[in-house]
Amino acid sequence: MYKVGYIDDSAKTFTNYTYGLLEYDIELICTNEKMSKVQLVNWILDNQIEAVMIDYKLNPKFEFVGTELIAYLNDKLPGLHCVVLTSYKSNSLEEKLVPKVLTYDRDIFSELDWTEIADTLKEYCQIFRNRMHLLINQYENLYNKIKAKNINAEENEEFLDLYKILRAYGEVDDIPIEMLNDNVNDKLDSLLDKLDKVLKNE
């Protein structure tokens, strides 16, 4: 079963889309709850979503339109494919925030056969699963650097981001918080030492 999220300001299509896609082995997880972009990232992680459909016209309920949300999600969850559903396709394309290939006219769900959109969503889910393996490799390399106390601040931030994502999807075990805190404290001490030396040289 593939897990696809669906974010819309209205719930009127939720039941139809959910039961329709279930026939294609897709579990559709829907929300029209008003959330911030950060909260929506957490919602995606909490539900272990592998691809997302987003309505274009989310405002005024949300403080952004669908294409803005996708730009944000691409930054925070780069392995996750997002598609726009819209009745305003020209508006979405004019913004140049989402490629044309990821922008779908809502009428696609008015057709009797949903094979095309279902196959596309499943392909995006599979790509996400494959990319997770790459993220695990990155995570393991950074984890070894942490254990060796040989990680810089930028790498440490990358590690924490990967840890949050991979832990949410059950791909890694919990790490003792002391280990993370010790690493942060070591880096802070190192930065303070460098700052102290700079100040003494002035």
N, C-alpha and C positions, 0 to 999 in steps of 0.2 A: 504494500500500500504506500502510495506517495502522499506526502503531506504538503498541501498548498494553502497559504493564507489568503484571505480576501478582506480588504479594507474598503469600506464604503460608508458614506454618511447616512445611508438609508438601508434598512434591512429588508426591503420589499422583494429583492431577488435572491436572498440568502437560501430559502428553502428550495427553490427551483434549481439553482446552480448546484447546491449541495447534493441533492438526489440525482441530478443529471450526471455529474462528474463521478459519482460513486460507481456508476456502471462501467467506468473506465479505470477503475482501481485507484481513484484519487479521493483522498479524504480532504474535504474543503473545510477549513477552520475560519469562521467569519467573525468580524467585529465591526460595529458602528459606534462603539463607545468612544467618546471624545478623549483623546490622549495626546500628549506631546510627542515629538519625534523620538525622544529618549525612551519614553514609555512604550512606544510602538516597537522599538528595537528589543526591549525586554519582553514584550508580548510574543514576538517572533521566536526569541530564544526559549522562553518558557514553554512554548508549544512545539518546539523542535521542527519548525517550518522550513521547508526545503526550496520553496519558490513562492512568490507573492503576486497576486493580482490586486491592483489598486485603482479605484475609481478616480478619474481625472478631477471632477468637480467636488472635492471634499469640503471646500469652504461654502458657507460661513460656519458650519459646525466645527470644522478644524481650522487652524490658523494658517493653513497652507493648502495648495492644490497637490494633486497626486504626483505630478512631475517633480515638484520640489522635494516631496518625501522620498521619491526614488533616488534623487541625487544624494540625499542624506544617507539613505540605506546603502547605496553603492560605496560610500566612504566608510561607513561603520561595519558593514558586512559585505566585503568585496566579492565573496564567493557566491552570493545569493542573487539569482536572477529575478528581476521584477518586471511586470508588464503593466501597461496602462490600459484600462477599459474606459472608453469614452464615447459620448455622442457628439463631442466637440473635437474631432480628430485634427482639424486644421489648427485650432488653438494650441493643442498639445504639440504639434510638430513645429509651429512657429517659434516656440520657446527654445528649441534646440537643446533640451535637457535630457531627452530620452530618444534613442534611435527609432527611426520609422518602423524597423522590424519588431520592436518591442511595444508598439502602439496598436491596439486592436479596437475596431469599432464594436460597440456593445451589441450590435445587430448579429454578431457571430453566434450569439447564444439564442437567436431567434430561429436559427436553422434546425432542421430535424437531425442532422448528423453532426455531432460535436467531435468527431475523430481528429480533425486537424488541430483544434485548440487543445484537446486532451493530450495528443501526442507531443505537442510543443511543450506543455507544462511538465509532462513526464520526462522529456529530454532535459529540461532545465533542472529538474530534481536530480536526475542522474549525474549531470555535470556538477551539481553542488556536492553530491556524495563523493565524486572523484576528487574534487578540490579539497574536500575534508582530509583526504589522505596526504595531500601536499602540506596542508596546515599542520597536521600531526608531525610531519618530518621537521618543519620549521620549529614547532614547539619543543620537540625533543632536543634539537640542537641548542636552543636557548636555555632549556632546563639544565642541560649539562654545563653550560656556562655559569648558571646560577650556583650549581653545586660546587663548581671550581672557583667561585667568587671572582669570575673573570667576565663580567657583563657590564656594558656601559648603560647610561640612563635611557638612551633611545631604545636599545635592545630590551631593557627591562620593561619599558612601556609596551613594546610590541608583545613581549611575553605575557603580560597581564591581560592584554586584549585577546590574545589567542586562548589563554587559559579560561577566560570567561565564556568564549564561544564554544570551545571544545568540551568544557565541563557541562554546559547546558545541553549539549547533544549526547552526553554520556560517553564521550570518546576518551576522556582522561579521568584519572582518580583525583579526589580532593588532595590538595597540598596543605600541609600544616601551615597555618597562618603565620606561625613564628618564622618559618623559612622565608616567607615573603617579606615580613617585617624586618628580619635581620638584613636581608639584601638591601632594602630601602634605606635602613639606618646606616649600613656600610657606605652606600653611595653618598648619603647626606654628609656623613663624617668626612669623606674624601673631598667633597665639594667645599666644605667649611675649612678644611686644611689648606686647600688651594687658595681660597679667598683670603685666609689669614696671611699666607705667604705673600700674596700680591699687595696687601695693605702694608705689610712690614717693609716692603721694598720701596714704597712711595715716600 
